[in-house]
């Protein structure tokens, strides 16, 4: 199903509408939110840490990431209280690109605070990518699937929303399978990312 999502009918939401709808769908949700991240680069224009990274100030970008830790810890605590689990699959290509090196530091903090992050090497997707790279996908429980949309430079610009139950159910099962095949983020980070020098942007 994941390799067919881009061709399916969907409601198109701009950036603001996507975030409003996402907040509405998760407000009282229990269960699992699945996320699949496939691209090796995004432009996180509203993130101060990403801005520092993009400007070439690696150490400052890491300090800014750390400033978010308490907010992330509180979010994880609220999710547990609500009965909500956020599970993410992060696909990695080699060599690790500078952006992805930065993002993996951000994901390490998420994992340290209780979010479930699995890393999958891109080669594991070969049977699913015969027609092209998989999209960026978010599945909100049994309620809705979003194919997150980006401009050509990978700046977020909204999402395509799908609400058909069998599509949501099948896509969630496929992402869960990829999550199980992957490696826990913290193990991957210590072996593959921590030894890397600061990236050259």
N, C-alpha and C positions, 0 to 999 in steps of 0.2 A: 504493500500500500504506500509506503513512504516514497517510493520512486514514481508514483502516479499522482501525488498530491497536486503538483503544479498544473496538471491538466484537468483537474476537477473543477466543477462550478463552485463558486464561493462568493461571499459578500466582501467587497473591498472597503477597508477602513483606512482612513489617513492616520497619521501618527497620533494625534490627540484622541481621535475616536477609538483607536486600538487600546490606548492606555486606560481610557474610561471604561471600555467594555471589559478589559482584563480585570480591573479593580472590582467591577460589579460581579463578575463571574466567580471571583475568589473570596468575596467578602465573608460568606458563611460556609465555605467549602470544607468538607472533610474528605480524606482520601489522599490521592497522589496527583501532583502536577509533574508531568514529564517534559523535559527539554532536551532537544537534540541540537547541538551546535556543530556545524560542518565547516563553514568557511574558516580560513586561516587568518583572516584580517577583518576588523571592523573599525569604523570611526566612531569613537565614544565622545562626541563633542561636548556633552554636558558633564563629563567626569573629570574633576580636577587632576586626579592621578594620571588619567590617560593624557591630558593636556601636557602635564610635566614630562611624561614619557615621550610624547610626540615632539616636544621641544628639545629632547636629548638629555634631560636631567633625571637620570635613572634613580639615584638615591632619593631625590625629593619625591619622585613618583611613589616609591615604596613607603616613604614616611606618610604620604597622604593616604595610601591604602590602609595603613595601620590605624589612622584616625577613624576609619569607618568600622573598626572592630566592634565597638560597643553597640552600635546600631544593628550590626549583623547578628550579634549575640541576642539582642532583644527580639529581633525578627524570628530567629530560630526558637526562642522561648515562646513567643506568641503562637508560632505554628504548632508547636507541640501541644500547647493548651487548647488550640482549635481542633487538633486531630488532623493536621495537614502535613504532608511530607513532600518536599521538593527534591526531585531526583533528576540529575542532569548527566547526559552523555556528551563528553567533549572529544571530538575527533581530532587526532594529531597527525600531521605529516612531518616527515623529516627532510632536510634539517628544520628544526624548530625556528619559525620566523620570529623576528623581534616582537611583533604585536602579540603573538601567541605566548612568548616567554613572559611578557607583562601580564597577560590574562591569567596564565597559570599561577602566578603569584596571588592574584585576586581570588582564584578558585581555591587555592590552598587555604586561605583564610576562611572561606565558606566551609570547606571540609573540616577544618579545625573546630568550627563552631557548631557542627552537627548537620550540615547539609550533605546530602549523599551525591557525590560526584565520581563518575567512572570515566576513565580515559581509554579510548579505543583507537588503535592505529588505523590509518586510512585504508590500508590493504585489506582489512577485515570487511570492508564495504564493497569489495569488487563485484560480488554477485548482485548487489542492489544498485550499482551505478553504471549499468550497461548503457543507459540512455543519458548519462550526465550526472553531475554532482547532486547529492541529495539536498533538499531545501532545509532551511532553519525552521524547526517545528516546535510548537508548544501545545501540549494537550492538557486541558483543565478538567481533571476528573473524568466524568462521563458527559460533561456538558458541551464542550466546544474544543475545536482544534484550530489553531492559528498557524498559517504559514507566514512567518515574519518577512516583510518586504524591505528591500534596500535600494538606494540609488546606485548607479554604476560604480561610485567610489566607496560603496559599503557603508554609507550613512543611513541609519534606520529611517524609514518613511512610512511605516504602518504595517498592515497585515491583511491577509485574506482569511476570512472566517468561514469555517465549515461546521455545520451542526448535525450532520447525519450520523445517527448512533453507530451504524456498522463501520463507518470510516473512522470515527473517533476510537472505537473499541479495537479495531485492527491495528491502527497506527500506534496506539498506546502499547499493545502487546509486542509490536516490532521494536519499539524503543526500549521496552523492558528487556527484551532478549539481547539487544546490543549492550545495555547496561550490565547485564549478567556476564557477557563475554569480555567486558572491559576490565581494566585494572583499577583498584582504588586510587584516587587522585594522590593521596599523601604518599603512597608507595612509589608511584610513578615520579612524583615531584622530586623526592629525595635522590632517586637514581639518575634521572634524566635532565632535570632542570636546575636544581640547586648548584651543581658543579659548573654551570655555564657562566662565562664572563658577562658583564653588563652588555646589553645589545647595542649595536651601532645603528642608529636611526637615520 
